[in-house]
């Protein structure tokens, strides 16, 4: 864990990432050095992906504001949050009044540089701490001018990149683990998910007996998941039985999560069990109506992948969110470890459990299999016969044997016997 934590802190954190561009490719390349099995794929700008279009590729090499003394008073190279993401190229002299209109700040957090981006509207601008803004306002006269330089470009023939790593298991059933790699220098909102994902890859790739396949994604948020789904939806719908979006999972505050859309999926049940197994009682569950990351796409109608989200402090709820204060003072090894343990335990539960699925349309005919018995005294079907039918009725691929045993009121030992009988008679599949 410490290895991946240090990789993120020392190598990944300084990179200027966005939903496209060199920063995204550099990030994926560094992860690939750790895990050569990671495949880096690309989709060309302008490609239609469902209702969206892959944007032009954005890159920036330099951005600054020069005062009359030729001093850089705002400098992208000192902190990449200083530039609004996807800013268009600029090289011109402007007035103090014009400059102040182009500087964004947080008055209530005077030492924080905000993170702002503009993917869909072509504009430019800078971000600074309120203290920095106030200093510019006081120090210079209204007659002073400033040179603004933004060396950026938007390529129509560019690409959107993402990373995919698949750990093959004995079953075609899959667990999907998704995290994003598209924000500049922020630790919890950006790098905690990739750190935990790398820890999970390291752990599960070393298991000798992997029951199910695990698919790891490193994608730009929103457009990346949409683009990925546009290429892989059929396979995912056929094989993914559960999984997690990992975001803001590295601070040392309260554990929290967001269940899938209807709060009853394999992912949801396994996550609840994970918290219980780890004796984490005071975790917070956020409503799906408060969604804001890639769980939006995975759970959307027509996609319907049962993906939950695992957090420590959920995006948008902690004061450092989308500011320069989201750094490695906030994200700690202890915090990362806590998030990792939850994700690992939930995945282990999904891997271990069997989720029976009925092979028949409507109730199976038990008589031809010698499983149908009548209780003549009650003039009704035998209890065991009823248990067979009840078990099959809840074998929809989303309930484990343990879940079904609780629903139908049969102890786990007997439920396993019923399961074996139904498997033997080709009534259900595992």
Order of alpha helices (4+ residues) and beta strands (2+ residues): alpha-alpha-beta-beta-beta-beta-beta-beta-alpha-beta-beta-alpha-beta-beta-beta-alpha-beta-alpha-beta-beta-alpha-beta-alpha-beta-alpha-beta-beta-beta-alpha-alpha-alpha-beta
